[in-house]
Amino acid sequence: MKLYIGNISFKAEENELNELFSQVGEVTSLNLIHDKMTGRPRGFGFVEYANREGGEEAIKKYDGFDFQGRSLKVNEAKPREEKPQRNRY
């Protein structure tokens, strides 16, 4: 199960979030999103669990959870929408 994690502190590290989310289930991947131009964190990311139970437990436990002074927003990730190709000419 893949989850969206929002309102993440810009100081948060992937290993800190992995440690937190691993407390409720087996995390198979965790990815913090960074700005392509500046490399700065954008304040959100995704965590994927080996099974649905871990993801559901994470939503219950961490949606609204105070992490590094910010209230996390945790919910099931929506499928990525395909953007239409732009003509570059």
FIRONU-47740 format. One record per residue (C-alpha): residue number from 1; residue in one letter; x, y, z. Coordinates in steps of 0.05 Angstrom, whole numbers. Layout:
<rec num="NUM" residu="A" x="X" y="Y" z="Z"/>
...
END
This chain:
<rec num="1" residu="M" x="0" y="0" z="0"/>
<rec num="2" residu="K" x="28" y="68" z="-20"/>
<rec num="3" residu="L" x="15" y="129" z="24"/>
<rec num="4" residu="Y" x="22" y="203" z="12"/>
<rec num="5" residu="I" x="56" y="240" z="69"/>
<rec num="6" residu="G" x="46" y="316" z="70"/>
<rec num="7" residu="N" x="66" y="375" z="113"/>
<rec num="8" residu="I" x="135" y="345" z="127"/>
<rec num="9" residu="S" x="186" y="390" z="160"/>
<rec num="10" residu="F" x="238" y="414" z="110"/>
<rec num="11" residu="K" x="292" y="391" z="160"/>
<rec num="12" residu="A" x="266" y="319" z="162"/>
<rec num="13" residu="E" x="312" y="264" z="136"/>
<rec num="14" residu="E" x="289" y="201" z="99"/>
<rec num="15" residu="N" x="320" y="156" z="152"/>
<rec num="16" residu="E" x="281" y="192" z="208"/>
<rec num="17" residu="L" x="215" y="183" z="171"/>
<rec num="18" residu="N" x="233" y="111" z="154"/>
<rec num="19" residu="E" x="245" y="97" z="228"/>
<rec num="20" residu="L" x="178" y="129" z="247"/>
<rec num="21" residu="F" x="136" y="93" z="194"/>
<rec num="22" residu="S" x="171" y="26" z="206"/>
<rec num="23" residu="Q" x="141" y="24" z="275"/>
<rec num="24" residu="V" x="73" y="3" z="247"/>
<rec num="25" residu="G" x="93" y="-43" z="190"/>
<rec num="26" residu="E" x="146" y="-65" z="139"/>
<rec num="27" residu="V" x="165" y="-5" z="96"/>
<rec num="28" residu="T" x="188" y="-26" z="27"/>
<rec num="29" residu="S" x="205" y="45" z="2"/>
<rec num="30" residu="L" x="205" y="117" z="25"/>
<rec num="31" residu="N" x="216" y="176" z="-20"/>
<rec num="32" residu="L" x="219" y="250" z="-1"/>
<rec num="33" residu="I" x="205" y="295" z="-60"/>
<rec num="34" residu="H" x="256" y="350" z="-76"/>
<rec num="35" residu="D" x="252" y="409" z="-123"/>
<rec num="36" residu="K" x="287" y="393" z="-189"/>
<rec num="37" residu="M" x="319" y="461" z="-196"/>
<rec num="38" residu="T" x="341" y="476" z="-125"/>
<rec num="39" residu="G" x="346" y="407" z="-94"/>
<rec num="40" residu="R" x="307" y="432" z="-33"/>
<rec num="41" residu="P" x="254" y="387" z="-1"/>
<rec num="42" residu="R" x="183" y="403" z="-22"/>
<rec num="43" residu="G" x="151" y="381" z="43"/>
<rec num="44" residu="F" x="118" y="317" z="20"/>
<rec num="45" residu="G" x="135" y="247" z="1"/>
<rec num="46" residu="F" x="112" y="175" z="-6"/>
<rec num="47" residu="V" x="119" y="113" z="36"/>
<rec num="48" residu="E" x="102" y="43" z="12"/>
<rec num="49" residu="Y" x="85" y="-15" z="57"/>
<rec num="50" residu="A" x="92" y="-89" z="43"/>
<rec num="51" residu="N" x="19" y="-100" z="60"/>
<rec num="52" residu="R" x="-46" y="-61" z="67"/>
<rec num="53" residu="E" x="-50" y="-70" z="143"/>
<rec num="54" residu="G" x="14" y="-31" z="155"/>
<rec num="55" residu="G" x="-11" y="26" z="111"/>
<rec num="56" residu="E" x="-78" y="29" z="145"/>
<rec num="57" residu="E" x="-46" y="29" z="214"/>
<rec num="58" residu="A" x="1" y="85" z="192"/>
<rec num="59" residu="I" x="-58" y="128" z="169"/>
<rec num="60" residu="K" x="-93" y="117" z="236"/>
<rec num="61" residu="K" x="-31" y="131" z="278"/>
<rec num="62" residu="Y" x="5" y="186" z="238"/>
<rec num="63" residu="D" x="-49" y="229" z="205"/>
<rec num="64" residu="G" x="-46" y="292" z="248"/>
<rec num="65" residu="F" x="16" y="267" z="285"/>
<rec num="66" residu="D" x="64" y="321" z="307"/>
<rec num="67" residu="F" x="132" y="307" z="276"/>
<rec num="68" residu="Q" x="188" y="359" z="284"/>
<rec num="69" residu="G" x="136" y="413" z="300"/>
<rec num="70" residu="R" x="90" y="400" z="241"/>
<rec num="71" residu="S" x="25" y="361" z="237"/>
<rec num="72" residu="L" x="34" y="306" z="185"/>
<rec num="73" residu="K" x="-20" y="293" z="133"/>
<rec num="74" residu="V" x="-23" y="218" z="117"/>
<rec num="75" residu="N" x="-70" y="185" z="68"/>
<rec num="76" residu="E" x="-71" y="133" z="13"/>
<rec num="77" residu="A" x="-34" y="157" z="-49"/>
<rec num="78" residu="K" x="-77" y="169" z="-110"/>
<rec num="79" residu="P" x="-52" y="142" z="-177"/>
<rec num="80" residu="R" x="-10" y="191" z="-215"/>
<rec num="81" residu="E" x="-47" y="225" z="-271"/>
<rec num="82" residu="E" x="-13" y="225" z="-339"/>
<rec num="83" residu="K" x="-1" y="295" z="-364"/>
<rec num="84" residu="P" x="-12" y="307" z="-438"/>
<rec num="85" residu="Q" x="52" y="316" z="-479"/>
<rec num="86" residu="R" x="69" y="388" z="-494"/>
<rec num="87" residu="N" x="94" y="409" z="-562"/>
<rec num="88" residu="R" x="162" y="442" z="-549"/>
<rec num="89" residu="Y" x="165" y="480" z="-615"/>
END
